[in-house]
Amino acid sequence: MAKKKEYQGADVVPEYTTNVNGVRIKKCCASCAFKQPLDANVAHRLCTLGGGKKVVFKDEVCRQWHMSAEIDRIRTKGFGV
């Protein structure tokens, strides 16, 4: 069974997907196209979805998650050309 993590009182079960190169990617703010760095505090990000600037934890995920282009290009060592 997947390990659960608590965010502000809610249990969250991590979700995963694969990118175009077949690499397993965790669905979270850190891998989302709508994230922006907040500051030196690496635990938080700014969500820019819909022009907003909501502060979120880097491992949070929402229904509007969309894989960032950088994450979609990740390859494992020795995989592909």
C-alpha positions in Angstrom: 0.0 0.0 0.0 1.2 3.5 -0.8 2.6 5.6 2.0 0.4 8.5 3.1 1.7 12.0 3.9 -0.3 14.6 5.8 -0.8 18.2 4.5 -2.7 20.5 6.7 -4.8 17.7 8.2 -5.5 15.8 5.0 -4.1 12.4 4.0 -2.5 12.3 0.6 -1.5 9.1 -1.3 1.3 9.9 -3.9 0.3 9.5 -7.5 2.8 8.7 -10.3 2.8 8.9 -14.1 5.5 8.4 -16.8 7.0 11.0 -19.1 7.6 10.7 -22.8 10.8 8.8 -22.1 9.2 6.3 -19.9 10.6 7.7 -16.6 8.4 7.4 -13.5 7.4 10.9 -12.4 5.7 11.8 -9.1 2.7 14.1 -9.6 3.4 17.1 -7.3 3.9 20.8 -7.4 7.7 20.3 -8.0 7.0 18.5 -11.3 4.1 20.8 -12.4 4.1 23.3 -15.3 2.4 25.9 -13.1 5.0 26.1 -10.4 7.4 29.0 -9.8 10.1 29.2 -7.2 9.1 31.1 -4.1 12.5 32.0 -2.5 15.3 30.2 -0.8 12.7 28.1 1.1 12.8 25.0 -1.0 9.8 23.5 0.7 7.4 25.9 -1.0 6.4 27.0 -4.5 4.1 29.5 -6.1 1.2 28.1 -8.1 0.6 30.3 -11.1 -2.5 28.4 -12.4 -5.0 30.9 -13.6 -2.7 33.8 -13.0 -2.7 33.2 -9.3 0.1 33.2 -6.8 -0.9 30.7 -4.2 1.9 29.4 -1.9 1.9 25.5 -1.8 4.2 22.8 -0.5 6.5 21.3 -3.2 5.0 17.8 -2.8 1.3 18.9 -3.0 -0.7 18.0 -6.0 -4.1 19.2 -7.4 -6.5 18.1 -10.1 -5.1 20.7 -12.5 -1.5 19.2 -12.3 0.2 19.2 -15.7 3.8 17.9 -16.2 6.3 20.6 -16.9 8.3 20.5 -20.1 11.6 20.1 -18.2 10.3 17.1 -16.3 8.9 15.6 -19.5 12.4 15.6 -21.1 14.1 13.7 -18.2 15.8 10.5 -19.3 17.3 7.8 -17.2 21.0 7.2 -17.7 21.7 5.0 -20.7 18.0 5.2 -21.8 17.3 6.2 -25.4 19.6 8.0 -27.9 
